[in-house]
Amino acid sequence: MNLTINPNPGTAAIALFDGARGAVAAAALVVRNPQVMSTICRDAPGLAGQLVAQLPEAGAGLLHGITLGTVLAAGWQKSRELRAAAVRSHEEGFRGKTNQARLAAHSITSEHRPYVEVYTDERKVLTITFSVDLTFTIGLLHAGIRDGRLVTLHPGGNCEVAVSWGMEGFKIGEKKVPIRIPAVAVPLGAGILLARPPF
């Protein structure tokens, strides 16, 4: 999928901490907590020192890998209204034309559970699970649909994303951030596939 919309912020790490460096620092604060380390390392207490040094960067890498535009695209692919418009776009008289679909204010939620596996001497000893929960609140949206694809967006209201990040039940950070989308139609390159042709 080639998604060219570039909402600001672009990844979960940037939304929470203005970048990977901030995410590493926030994770390091949590990992240094003795209660956190005793919970994480209950089955391998001898690894605590090494994990304090390496786990924050590994966790931040997971957070930085979650792209907000991709999450939005996946949510819109599930929209009944957009899918119905995409199916219609394959009908005679609509093919090759960009037709407008209106999508009322809505929310898109996405839950991610990435994990880090810890090995000693090529034997897995721990799996540490992170949680990344995203909730997008999107104002009124006018969408351009052509040949089964979402090809343009024209937002008509405020948009924001709420991000929450944790590790093994311990909260690392949470924040609400406005998404700045231009007040003009935003082209989406080749578009986001919503419905394949019926033939």
Protein Blocks (a to p, Z undefined) as FASTA:
>chain_A
ZZfbdcddfbfklmmnopaklmmmmmmmmmmpmklmmmmmmmmmmlmmmmmmmmmmmmmm
mmmmpcfklmmmmmmmmpmklmmmmmmmmpghjgopacddddddddddddddddddddee
hiafbdcdddddddddddddddddeehiafbdcdfbdcdddddddeehiafbdcdddddd
dfbdcdehjopafbdcfZZ
